[in-house]
Amino acid sequence: MNLSYPSYLKLYEEGELEKRVEEAYKLLGRCRVCPRECGVNRLKGEKGFCKVDAELMVSSFHSHFGEEPPISGYRGSGTIFFTHCSLRCLFCQNYPISHLGNGNQISPPQLSQMMLSLQKKGSHNINLVTPTHFTPQILFGLLLAVKKGLNIPLVYNSSGYEKVETLRLLEDVVDIYMPDMKYGDPEKSKEFSFAPDYFEAAKRAIKEMYRQVGNLKLNGEGIAQRGLLVRHLILPNKGAGTRKVFSFLKEEISPAIYLSIMSQYFPAYRAGEFKQLNRKITRQEYEEALHIASELGLKRGWRQG
C-alpha cells in the first residue's frame, strides 16, 4: 500500500464514497449515529442529546501545532473544530464549544472549502475534532472536497464514544483514528459524562478502528499516514481508571499501540462541583500513570504535559 495515497481517493474513484454519504444520512432520520441512539428526526430539525439537528456547526479551523508530533508535524495539522458533542463531560476542557455550542452554522460545501484551504496552507492532514454527531455531513463535505482535489490524510479525533455501525461507514475513508479512552469505570463515566456504557462502547469502537487501520504508520519524516493513536487524559484521584484502560489496550488491541498520556487536566466547566475533580493532577499521579504503561509494556507514544 502507498501510504501517501489517502484511502478515500480509491472509494471516490469507485463511486463508493457517494454511496457512503447516502447511507450515513439515513442514520439521521431516526438518529442512531452514536451509542445514545436518541431516535430523533434530525432531518426535520429535531435535536437529541448532542443538541444539533442536520445543520453543521463549526467553531474554528486552522493549522494546529499542538497535537502529538506525528499529527502536527512541522507544517501543522489542519484542524476543524465542530461544536457540541455526543458525550458532554462535566469537566470538558473545551466546554464553550462542546456544551455552549460557540460556533457558526455552515454548509457541506463550506466545509469542503475549509478542507481545501487547510490543504493549500500545507497542513499534513485534515483533523476532524469532535466529529461523531456530524459524521454524515462530514462525509458529504469530504465528497465535495475530493471532487476539487483534496488528497491528504483524514484524522478522526473523537471522544471514543462511538457506534461500530457508524464507524464501518468510515472504513477506508478515515486514515488515522485518534480517539480518547477516557474511563475504565462505568460509575465515573455515568457521573461525569452521563454515559454508564462508555467503557464498553469505547472498547468496541477502538477494536473496530484498529481492525480498519492497524498500528500507527509514519513516513520517513515521522508524520503519521495511517493507523490508530489513543489518547488518555489523567484525572485526579484515579478518576480515569487508568490501569483498566491501559490493560485493555495492551491485551485486546496491541502491545505496540501508540498511546498519548495527557497531563493537562484542569477543573473546567462544572468540575468545581465535584470534590474528586476540583484540582489539577499531581506530578505523582502522572508518574503513576507512566509507571503503569511501562509495567504493561506500552512504550510507544508520547507524554503530554
C-alpha positions in Angstrom: 0.0 0.0 0.0 1.2 3.5 -0.9 0.9 5.3 2.5 1.0 8.7 0.8 -2.3 7.9 -1.0 -5.3 8.6 1.2 -7.7 5.7 1.2 -10.7 7.8 0.5 -9.5 8.6 -3.1 -10.0 5.0 -4.2 -13.5 4.9 -2.7 -14.3 8.1 -4.6 -13.0 6.7 -7.9 -15.1 3.6 -7.4 -18.3 5.6 -6.6 -18.4 4.0 -3.1 -17.8 7.3 -1.3 -21.0 8.8 -2.6 -22.9 5.6 -1.5 -21.4 6.0 2.0 -22.8 9.6 2.1 -26.3 8.3 1.2 -26.1 5.5 3.9 -24.9 7.9 6.5 -27.7 10.4 6.0 -30.2 7.6 6.6 -29.0 7.5 10.2 -30.3 11.0 10.8 -34.0 10.2 10.2 -34.2 8.4 13.5 -30.8 9.3 14.8 -28.6 6.4 15.6 -25.3 7.9 14.7 -23.8 7.5 18.2 -24.4 4.9 21.1 -27.1 7.1 22.6 -29.4 6.3 19.7 -31.8 9.2 20.5 -34.1 8.3 17.7 -35.0 12.0 16.9 -35.5 13.1 13.3 -32.6 15.4 12.8 -33.5 15.8 9.1 -36.7 17.6 10.3 -34.9 19.8 12.8 -35.3 17.7 15.9 -32.4 17.6 18.4 -31.3 14.8 20.7 -28.6 14.6 23.4 -26.0 16.3 21.2 -28.3 19.4 20.7 -27.8 19.6 17.0 -30.1 18.9 14.0 -28.9 18.2 10.5 -27.1 21.6 10.1 -23.3 21.6 10.5 -21.8 23.8 13.2 -18.1 24.7 13.3 -16.2 26.7 15.9 -13.0 27.3 14.1 -10.5 25.8 11.6 -6.8 26.4 11.4 -3.3 24.8 11.2 -2.7 23.4 14.6 0.8 22.7 16.0 -0.2 21.5 19.5 -1.2 17.9 18.6 1.0 14.9 19.0 4.2 15.2 17.0 3.3 12.8 14.2 0.0 14.6 13.7 1.1 18.2 13.8 4.5 17.5 12.2 6.3 20.7 11.0 3.5 22.2 8.9 0.7 21.7 11.3 -2.5 19.6 11.5 -5.5 21.1 9.6 -8.0 21.1 12.4 -11.7 21.7 12.1 -13.4 22.1 15.5 -17.1 21.0 15.4 -19.5 22.3 18.0 -21.5 20.3 20.6 -20.7 16.7 21.4 -22.4 13.3 22.0 -20.6 12.9 25.3 -20.5 16.3 27.0 -18.3 15.6 30.0 -18.9 17.8 33.0 -15.1 18.6 33.2 -14.8 19.3 29.5 -11.6 21.2 28.7 -13.4 22.7 25.6 -16.8 23.3 27.1 -17.5 26.6 25.3 -17.5 24.6 22.1 -18.9 21.3 23.2 -21.5 22.4 25.7 -22.3 26.0 24.9 -22.1 25.5 21.1 -20.0 28.5 20.4 -19.6 28.5 16.6 -21.2 29.1 13.3 -23.6 27.2 11.1 -22.0 26.1 7.8 -23.0 24.0 4.8 -21.2 20.9 3.5 -19.9 22.9 0.5 -18.4 25.4 3.0 -16.9 22.5 5.0 -15.3 21.3 1.8 -13.7 24.7 1.2 -12.3 24.7 4.7 -10.6 21.3 4.0 -9.2 22.6 0.7 -8.0 25.8 2.4 -6.1 23.8 5.0 -4.5 21.6 2.4 -3.5 24.7 0.5 -1.8 26.0 3.6 0.4 22.9 3.7 -1.3 21.1 6.6 -0.2 17.4 6.9 -3.8 16.2 7.3 -7.4 17.2 7.9 -8.1 16.8 11.6 -11.8 16.4 12.4 -12.2 17.4 16.1 -15.4 16.1 17.8 -16.9 14.8 14.6 -19.1 11.9 15.8 -22.5 13.6 15.7 -21.8 15.2 12.3 -20.4 12.1 10.5 -23.0 12.1 7.7 -22.5 15.8 6.9 -18.7 15.4 7.1 -18.8 12.6 4.6 -20.8 14.9 2.2 -18.3 17.7 2.7 -15.4 15.3 2.1 -17.0 14.0 -1.1 -17.3 17.6 -2.4 -13.7 18.4 -1.4 -12.3 15.3 -3.1 -14.0 16.3 -6.3 -11.9 19.5 -6.1 -8.6 17.9 -5.3 -8.4 17.1 -1.6 -5.7 14.4 -1.2 -4.2 14.5 2.3 -4.9 12.0 5.1 -8.1 12.3 7.2 -7.8 12.2 11.0 -10.9 11.3 13.1 -10.3 12.9 16.5 -13.1 11.8 18.8 -14.2 11.1 22.4 -14.1 7.3 21.7 -17.8 7.1 22.4 -18.7 5.7 19.0 -21.0 3.2 17.4 -19.4 0.4 15.4 -22.1 0.6 12.7 -21.2 4.3 12.1 -17.5 3.6 12.1 -18.0 0.9 9.4 -19.2 3.7 7.1 -15.8 5.3 7.6 -13.7 2.3 6.7 -11.2 3.3 4.0 -12.4 6.9 4.5 -10.5 7.7 7.7 -6.7 7.2 7.5 -5.9 8.0 11.2 -8.1 7.4 14.2 -7.3 9.4 17.3 -9.9 8.6 19.9 -9.8 9.3 23.6 -10.2 6.4 26.0 -11.5 8.5 29.0 -12.7 6.0 31.5 -12.3 2.4 32.7 -15.0 2.8 35.4 -18.7 2.9 34.4 -19.7 4.7 37.6 -17.3 7.6 36.8 -18.5 7.8 33.1 -22.1 7.8 34.3 -21.5 10.5 36.9 -19.3 12.8 34.8 -20.4 12.1 31.2 -23.9 10.6 31.5 -22.7 7.5 29.8 -22.5 4.4 32.0 -21.8 2.4 28.9 -18.8 4.4 27.9 -16.1 1.8 28.5 -17.9 -1.0 26.7 -18.8 1.3 23.8 -15.2 2.7 23.6 -13.8 -0.9 23.7 -15.9 -2.0 20.8 -15.2 1.2 18.9 -11.4 1.1 19.3 -11.4 -2.6 18.3 -13.1 -1.6 15.1 -10.8 1.3 14.5 -7.8 -0.9 14.9 -9.3 -3.5 12.6 -9.6 -0.9 9.9 -6.2 0.9 10.2 -3.9 -1.1 12.5 -0.9 0.4 14.3 0.2 3.9 13.5 2.4 4.1 10.5 4.8 7.0 9.9 6.5 8.2 6.8 10.2 9.0 6.5 9.7 12.4 8.2 7.9 10.9 11.2 4.5 12.1 10.0 1.5 9.8 10.6 0.0 8.4 7.4 -2.4 5.7 8.7 -3.3 3.9 11.9 -4.5 4.3 15.5 -3.3 6.6 18.2 -5.2 6.5 21.5 -5.3 9.4 24.0 -5.9 9.1 27.7 -6.3 12.1 30.0 -5.2 11.5 33.5 -7.9 12.7 36.0 -7.3 13.5 39.7 -7.9 10.8 42.4 -7.7 8.0 39.8 -10.9 9.1 38.2 -10.0 7.8 34.8 -9.4 4.1 35.7 -6.0 4.2 34.0 -4.8 0.7 34.8 -8.0 -0.8 33.4 -7.8 1.3 30.2 -4.1 0.5 29.6 -4.7 -3.2 30.3 -7.4 -3.3 27.7 -5.3 -1.6 25.1 -2.3 -3.9 25.7 -4.3 -7.2 25.9 -7.1 -6.6 23.4 -5.7 -4.1 20.9 -1.9 -4.3 20.6 1.2 -4.0 22.8 2.6 -1.8 20.0 -0.2 0.7 20.2 0.7 4.4 20.1 -0.5 5.9 23.3 -0.7 9.6 24.3 -0.8 10.0 28.1 -2.0 13.5 28.8 -1.4 15.6 32.0 -3.1 18.9 31.1 -6.3 18.3 33.1 -7.7 21.3 34.9 -11.1 21.8 36.6 -13.0 23.3 33.8 -16.8 23.9 33.3 -18.6 22.2 36.2 -15.7 20.2 37.7 -15.6 22.5 40.7 -18.9 21.0 41.9 -17.1 17.6 42.4 -14.5 17.2 45.1 -12.9 14.4 43.1 -12.3 16.7 40.1 -11.8 20.1 41.7 -8.0 20.3 41.3 -5.2 19.7 38.8 -3.5 16.4 38.8 -0.3 16.0 40.8 3.1 15.1 39.4 2.9 11.8 41.4 -0.5 10.9 39.8 1.0 11.5 36.4 4.2 9.5 37.1 2.0 6.6 38.4 0.2 6.5 35.0 3.6 6.4 33.2 4.7 3.6 35.5 1.5 1.6 34.7 2.2 2.0 31.0 5.8 0.9 31.4 4.9 -2.0 33.6 2.4 -3.2 30.9 5.0 -2.8 28.1 3.2 0.1 26.4 6.2 2.0 25.3 5.2 3.6 22.1 3.7 7.1 22.3 4.0 10.5 24.0 3.9 12.2 27.3 1.7 15.3 27.0 2.5 17.7 29.8 
